[in-house]
Amino acid sequence: MKLTRIETILATGIYLFVLVIIFSNQNHAWGTRHVVSLMAYATIIYGAYLVFTQWISPAFFRVRKIDAGIALTLLLFFLVWLGLTGCMWVRDYHLRDYHQWNDGRFVPHLKRGESLGGALLVFLLLFAYEGIKRLIRYLQQTRSTLATRIAKESLVVLGGGTLIFVMLMAVEEKLAAFWLAVVPYAYLIFALNIYWLLPLKEKRGYNPQLYGLMAVGISFVAFIPSGVFLLSVMGLAGPVYFVLWICLNLVVIPLAIFVYQRQKERISQLVNLKMELGQTSAGLRFLRSQINPHFLFNILNTLYGTALQEDAERTATGIQKLGDMMRFMLHENNQDSILLAREIDYLRNYIDLQLLRTATSTGITVECDINDALEGTYIAPMLLIPFVENAFKHGISLKDKSWIKISLYEAEGKVYFDVHNSIHRKPESDPEQRHSGIGLENVRQRLAMLYPDRHDLVIRETTQEYFVHLTIVC
């Protein structure tokens, strides 16, 4: 799932949660007008967050359209300022009579520092949130170390915690203070367990009782600053203080153990995959080597038929193209990736060789729309030829009307390849009838190995035609 969608879902969930809390206090602590104003506050902040993070920042700042981004940000700022002023106007309406609010009293509210400061605070938090996201992306691109991992997690906690803190401030200051004290402590205990205590336990062979004693002792010491803050700001009693500490540890420490065990399993899987990768690479080279003899066998048959039909000129042309293709297989087929332009040259040579065989047959139509590739685009070698080879093998008949259509082009980092051909079943007496060939099966396996989740292969077959569509993200 994309990050923008996750952000939208989380923001919407927090927004609805805040609305529920506000509405639930309508008949208890707040009046109707005050509830309406608070709901309007939350709606304005929620709308500003969505517009700025999901539209303005991605569409303008990230693509270097700075002027348009600044202009739209200023416009959004003034709209938020006006919206917050309107909320304050509605909130204070019950303090005055109707005639006083009907003579332009909205303008003095607009000039008050309360609404302007609120708008500035909202955008300061939005800028901080975007900055944290940019920093997290930067850390993801750098070398992964324990320090960078902790930094990324801290930034996520800071960004999400700040956003929820602002939402809670609009609902209840004590609830926001409680959040401010609990979240940093919970992450501190989580990080200490997952990055220090649990690895230390495994390294030195501590028993569960000793680990539990260490975890509880450290968590109690770490809770003292948060506890002092809660006692002074919220006035919690001593028993409540200890109950809160116990509840937090009953949630955070088991969660840290669970995450740590999952990470160990993932590391073990990665080690096994690396061990299997050597075997897979050897198997991949074997599969790739299987293609070449099969392909050369077909081409030699083609050249043999051409030599019987005409003089040496066409045969010489075919031999020259075959030589180019053999050089390709000897020098470039063993590489992990080659330029797409070289793969296209190979395809064109193969098609030209097949056209030598079918040139004298009037009932055969071969249409090729192969565009030149952009420089710098790479692809695994010998991925496309099996489909073309299969089309000429099963789609051409020297007796019946036959056709082949081949299309290949590149757009936006993707290669689109289509092969559409007629089908002519071989007679039962043909020894090739019982052998479906290894080319297509090999290319399926290679695509799964080399382009997992980055290719789309669609094959449709009827009694009269065969269609292949392949998309590869290079």
N, C-alpha and C positions, 0 to 999 in steps of 0.2 A: 504494500500500500504506500502511496506517495506521502511525503512529509506534509504537503499542503493539506491533503485530505485528513490526515491524522490531527493536524492543528485545528482544522475546522470542527471536527467531531469533538475534540476535547474542549475547545472554547464554547461550543454550543452546550455541551453537558454542564460546564461550570455556570454558564449563563442561566440555564434552566434551574439549576440547583439554587442559585442566588434568588431567582424569582420565587421559587417555592418557599424559601425561608422568609422572604419579605412578606409574601402573601399570608403566611401562617401567623404572622404577628399583627395582622390587621386589627383584630378585635381585642388585642391584649395590651400591647405597649404603645402602638402608634395609631393615629387617626387615619381615615381614608385618604385625605389629601397628602399626608406625609408618605403613605405607602405608594401612592401614584407617583410622587416625585422620585422616590427611591427606585421604583421600577423603571422610570424614565432614565435615571442616572445609569443603571445597569445596561439598558438597551443602547444608550448612546456610546458607552465604552465598548460594548460588544460590537456594535456596528463599526466604530472607528478601527477596532482591532482587525476585523475581517477586511475592510476596505484597504487598510494600509499594508497588512502582511500578505494578503492573498492577491492583491491587484497592483497597488502602486509600487511596492518594493520589487516584486518579481518582474513586472512588465517594464519598468523604467530604470530603476537604479542598477539592477543586475545587468541590463543590456546597455548601460552607459548613456541612457537618455536622461541626463541629469537635469536639464532645464525643465523638461516636462514633469519629471518627478518632483522637483522642488515646488513648481507651481501647483500641482495637484495636492501636495502635502500641505501647503499654506491654505489652499481652499478647504481642505478637510479640517484643518485646525480652526478656521473661522466658523465652520459649521458646527464643530464640537463646542466651541465657545458660546455660540448662540444657543445651542441645545441645552448646555448646562445653565445658562442664564434663564432660559425658559423654565427649567426644572425648579430653580430657586424662586422664580416668580410664582409658580404654582404652589410651592411649599409655603411661602409667606402670605399667600392670598387671604387666608383666614384671619390674619392679624389686622387687616384693614377692611374698610367697607367698599362696596362696589364702585362708588363714585370716585374714590381715590385711585382705584386701579383702572379707571376708564379715561384718565387724562394724561397718558404718556409716561407712566411710571416705569415702563420696561427699560427705558434708556438708562436711568440711574443704576439699575441692577446690572446692566451690561458693563458699566464702568467700574463696578465693584471688583476688588481684587480677588474675591472668593471664586467667581466663575472663571476669571482669567487664570488664576493660579491652578484651578482644577484642570483646565484645558492644557496648561503647560505641563502639569504632572502626568497627565495621560500620555502626551506625546514623548515626554522624557522616558517613560516606561516602555513605550513602543520602540523608541530608538535603542534603548538598552536591550530589549528583547531581540531585535534584529542584529545588534552587535554580537550578542551571545551566540546566535545561530551562525553568524559568519565565522566566529572564532571556533566553534565546534567543527564546522566544515574544514577549516584550516588545520585543526588538530587531526582530523580524520585522514588528511592527505599526508601528514608527516609520519615519521617512523613511530610505530606503535610501541610505547613503553608504559611502565606502570604509572609514571608521572602524568603522561598525556591521557591515559585512561581515567585516572582520578580527576584530572582537570576537566575532561569532557563531562563526566558524571556530575561534578560539582556545578558546572555551568548549566546543565539541564535542571538540576535541583533548584539552583538560584533563579533561573528564568521562570520555570513553572511555579515555584513557590512565591515569587514576587507577584506574578499575575493573580494567583489565588488570594494573596494577601491584600491586594488592591480591591478585589471584589468583596472580600470580607469586611474591609474598612467601611464600605458603603452600607453594610448590614449591621455590624456590631463590632465596636472597637475592642472589646474584651476577647471576642472570638478571634479577631485578627491578631491580637497580642499572643493568644494561646498558640495560634498557627506559627507565628514568628519564633516562638521559643521551642516548639516541638520538632519542626521540620529539620533544622540544622543538627539537632541532637540525634534524631533518628538516622540521618545519613552518616553522621560521624560514627555511630555504633555499627552501622552496616559496613562501612569501609574498614574500620578497625578489625572486624571479624573476618571479612572475606579476603582482605589483603595482608593481614598480619597474624591474627590468632589462629585461624584455621590452617594456613600453611605451616605455622610454627608447630602446631599440634601434630601434623603429619610428618614434619621433618624430624622432630625429636621423640615422636611416639608417645605423646601425652595421652593418658586415659581420659575418657569423657568427663569424669568427676573433676579432674584437675583443670581441664579446659573450661568447664562450666563455672568453677570457682573464679578463674581468671576473667572470664567474660563478664560475670556479674559484678566483680569488684571494679573492673575498669568502667563498666557502664554506670555504676553508682557515682564514681568520682566525676565522670564526664557530665552527669546530670546535675551536678551542684550549681553551675552557672545558670542553666535553664530553670532549675528549681527556685533559685533565689529571685530570678526575674518574675516567675509566676507568683511567688509569695508576695512580692512587693507590689506588683501591678494588679494582679487579679485577687489577691488576698486569700489564696487557697489555704485551707487548714492543713496541719501536719499529716493526718491520716490520708487526706485526699492526695497530698504530695506523693506519699509512698505507693498508694494505689495506682496513680498515674504512671509512676516509674515502673512498677511491676507490669502493668498492661502494655506499655511500650516495649519492654524487653520480651514479653511473651509473643509479640508480633515480629519485631525486628530481628532478633537472634535466630529463630527458626527460619525466617526468610533468607537470612545470610547463609545459613547452612545449606538450604535448598539450592540457592543460586550457585554456591561454590561446588556442590556435587554435580550440578548440570554442567558447569564449566569444565570440570574434570572429565566428564563423559565426552564433551565436545573435543577436548584436547586429545583424548584417547582415539576418537574417531578420526581426527586429522592425522595422527601418527599412522593409523592403519591405512588411510587413504594414500599417504605418501609412500608407504611400502608397496601398495598395490599399483601406484602410478608407474613404477618401473616396469611391472609386468604389463600394464596397459599400453605403455609406450612401445614395448617389444611387440605386443600383439598388433598395435596400430601399424608398425612398420611391416609386419607380416601381411596384414590385410592390404596395405598399399602395394607391396611387392606382388600380390596376387593379380592385381589389375593389369600389370604390364604384359605378361605372357599372353593373357587372354586377348588383350587388345591387339598385340602384334600378330597373333594368329589370324584374326579377322582381316587386318590390313594386308597381310601377305596373300590371302585369298583374293582380295580385291585386285592387287597388282597382277596376280596370276591371270585373272579374268581379263584385265585390261591388255596384257601382253598378247593374249590370244585374239583380241578384237582388232587392234590397230597396230600401227608402226611404232617405232621406238620413241617418237616425240612425246606422246602422251605418257608412255611408260617412264621416260626420263623425268618428266614433270612430277609424276607420282613418287618416284624414288627420291627426288630432291625434297619433297615435302615430308616424306617418311624420315629422311635423314634429319631434318629440322626437329621433328617430333622425338626422334630417338635421343638427340642431344638434350632436348628438354627433359626427358625422363632420366637421363644419366646425371645431369648437373643440377636440376631444380626440383625434381620430384622428391628428392631426399630431404629437402628443407621443410621446416615446419610451416612456413608461409612464404608466398611469393607475390609479386605484383599482380593485380587483377588483369592488367594489360597483357602479361605473359600468358596467363590462363586463356585469355581471349584469343591470342595468336595461335595457341595450341588447338582451340576449338575450330578456328577458321581453317587451319591446315587439315584437320580431320574431315571437315565437311567438304573441302575441295577434293580430297582424295575420294570420298564417296561419290561426289558428283562425276568424277571420271568414269565410275562404273555405271552410272545411270544416265549419262549424257545422251546416249543414243535411244533411250526409251521415251517415247512421247507421252506415255500415260503416267509419268512420275513428275510430281510437282514438289519442289523444295523451296520454301520461303524462309529467308534468314533476315532478322532485324536485330543485329548485334551491334550495340553502340560502343564506341571507344570508352575506356575507363579513365577516370581521373587519376592523376599521378598521386602516389602516396596511399592508394587503397590496396590492401593486402588481403589474400585469401589462401586457405589451405590448397595445395596443388591437387589436381586430379579429382576435384569434387563434382565438376559439372559434366565431364566427358561421359560417365556411365549412362546418363539419361539420353544423351545424343546417340551414343552407340546403340542403346536399346531401341531407339526410334528407327534407326536404319536397319537394325537386325530384324525387327518384327513389323515395321511399317512399310517396307518396300517389297514390291512384287514386280518382277519383269514381265509378268503376263497381265495382271489386273491393274486397274487404276489405283494409284497410291499417292499419298501426299504427306508432307512433313512441314510443320511450322515451328520455327525456333525464334524466341525473343529473349534478349538480355539487355538490361540497362541498370544504371546505378543512380540512386537519388537519396540524398540526406543520410549518407552513411549506410545505406542498405542496398543489397544486390537483389534484383528481381529477375528470375529466370523461369521461362515457360517453354515447354516442349509439348506439341500437340501433333499426333500422327495417327494415320490409319493403322489397322491391325489386319495382318494376313497370317492365319494359322498355318504352321508347317504341317506337311502330311505326316501320317503316323510312321511312314518308312524312314523319315529323316532322323538320323541319330541325334540331332540337336533338340528334337522334340521333347526328349526326356530330361534335358538339362536346361534349367531356367537361367543359368548364368550366375556369376558371383558378383557382378558389378554393382547392381542395385542394392543387394544386401550389404555389401561392403560400405557403400556410401551412406546408407542409413546408420550403420555403426559409427562411422567416422563423424557424421554430423552430431550424433549423440555425445561423442567424446570431445570433439573440438568446439562445438557451439551449443552447449547445454543452455536451454532457455533463451537462445539467441538465433533460432531458426524456425521456420515454419514450412513443413513439407506436406503437400497435398497431392495425392495420386488418385485419379479416377479412371476407371476402365469399363468399357462396354464391349459388346460383341463386335463393334466396328471401329472403335477409336480408343485412343489412350491419351490421357492428359496428365501432365506433371507441372505443378507450380511450386517453386522453391524461393523462399525469402531468407536471406542471411544478413544479420547485423554484423558488419565488419568491424 
